[in-house]
């Protein structure tokens, strides 16, 4: 799979008109998404050291009961610490 996405960023439009697809403002911070999943949800964790903290934050959340009355269990992330 790594070979399939190795050239992915060469094919992403880098025109200023497209920047809204990769960045957003949160409070006083500008957040830039440097991952391209291409249906592979492990991409952010695989390519970024910050993947584990984001995964921990994701796993600590659950959908509001009024939006997901059938399944309001906590979210399950896909990042597991490497054991050496």
N, C-alpha and C positions, 0 to 999 in steps of 0.2 A: 504494500500500500504506500510506503514512503516514496517509492519511485513514481507512483502515479501522481502525487501531489508536489513533487520536488520543484516543478516549474510553474506552479499555480500562480504565484505572485507576478509572474511575467505576463499573465493574461488578464490581470485586473485593470480596469480603466483607472488611470491616475489623473484624469482631468479634474480640475477644481469643482466642476459641477457634480461630480460623483462622490465627493468627500463625505457628504452626509450619510453615506451608506457604511462608513467605517469609523466614524467618530461622533461623539455627542458630548454635551456639557452636563455635568452633574454638580450641582451647587457651584462652587468656584473652580472646579476641576474640568479639564478637557480629557476625555477618555478616548483613546484610540485603540480600536480592535485590530490586533495584528494576526488574528487567526482566520483561516479559511477552512471550515470544516468539511465541505463537500460530502456531507452525509456521514462524516466520521466525528462523533461527538467527543473523542479523546484529544482532538487537535490542540485546544488551548492548553491542556495540561501537559501534553507531550512537548510542545515547543516553548513553554514559558515556565520559569521558576515560580511565577506567581499562581500557577494552576492549582496548587494544593490549598492555599488560603481561600481562593474563590470557591473551590469545591467544598471546603468546610462550611463556608457561608451558605452555599446552596443547600447542603445537606441539613443545615439547622432550620430551614424554612419548611413550611407546609402551606398548601393552598387554603384560602379561607373557606370555612364550612358552607357559606352561602353560595360560593362559586363552584365548589366541588363536593356536594353533599354525600355522594356515594363513596368517594375515596379522599379523605382529608389527611391521609398518612403523610409523614415527612418525605421530602424528595430524596432520591438516592442518586448520588453522584457516581462517576465512573473512574475517579482517580484514587488509586491505592498507593500507599508509600512503598518505595522499593526496599526490599530486604536484601542486604548484602551478606 
